[in-house]
Amino acid sequence: MYAIINDRGKQYKVRTGEQFCIDLKADAKVGDDLEFDNVLVYSDESGNATFGSAANAKVVAEVKGVIKDKKCVTIKFRRRKASMRKRGHREKYTKIKVKEIIAG
């Protein structure tokens, strides 16, 4: 059983009990439940898939915490000009665990 959900322009294939990361949800606290109503594909145990809004399914997930990605470093270097700029950035993600997939 799996579902493909759309969350703020990104699509994720999820299964019950699976943990994965989504873009940061600043208002979510550890232990909160998130509901994803925008289910694009829903597949049951027998493998029958339902596509589009006909799925009427919902995915319930629990927030496990906030994690950071690897650091991305950008360097701008101009030769013979004694000029260099170095910038770093770490993207934040919300780690969630899928509790259940509810068929509509």
N, C-alpha and C positions, 0 to 999 in steps of 0.2 A: 504494500500500500504506500503510495507516495502522492505528493501534490506539488505543483509548480505555482509559486506565489509571486506576485509583483509588489515590491515595496519601494516606493519613491523612485520609480524608473529602472530598478534592477530586478532581475528575475532569479529566483532561487528554487532548486529542486530539494524538497524536504521529505523526510521520513520520520515516523514516530520514534522518539528517543534520541534523535540525532542532534548534535551540537554544531553550530556554525556561527559565523560573524556577519552582522549587517552593519550598515553605516550608523554612526552614532545617533542614538535617540537620547537627547539631553534630559528629557523629563522622566525617563524610565529609571526606577530604583531597583536594586538587587532584590529578587523575590517577587517582583510584580509580574502579572500576566499580561501578555500582548496578544491581541487578536488580529489576524490578517484575514480580511474579508475578500480581498481581491485575489481569488484563486483562478488561475488560468486553465489548469488541467488537474483533474482528480482521477486517480486510479484506485480501484478497490482491490481486495485480496485476490480475486480471480483474474485480475489483469484487464478488466473492462475500464476503458478510459472515457471520461466525459470532458468535453472541451468547452471553453468559453463561459459565458455567464449562465449556461444551463447547469453548470456544476453546482451552484448554490452551496458550496462547501465553505468551511471556515477552519483555520489553523490556529490553535492555541499554543503559545510558547511562554516559557518562563525566563526572565532575565537572570543571567548568571553573573554578569559584571561588565566592566569596561576594560578593554585591553588596547594596547598600542601596537601598531605595525612596526616593521623595521624602519630605521632612519634612512631617509632619502637625502643625499647631499648633492647640491648643485654648486659647481665652481665656474665662475666666469673669469677668464684669464686673458689679459692683453699683453702680448709679448713686447718686450723692449719699452714698456710704458710704466713699469713699476706699479701696476694696477692689478688687483685680484680681489674678487668678492666670493665669499663662501657662505652659503645658506643651507640650513638643515630643516627638515620637516618630518614629523611623525604623525601619521593619520590615526585617529581614534575610532574604535569599533565597539559595538555592543555585542557581547557574546550571549546567545540564547540557546535554550534547549527546547525542542518541540515536545509538548506534553501529549497532544492528541490532534488528530485530523477528523473533523466532524463533517459527515456528508449531509447535503441539504435535503 
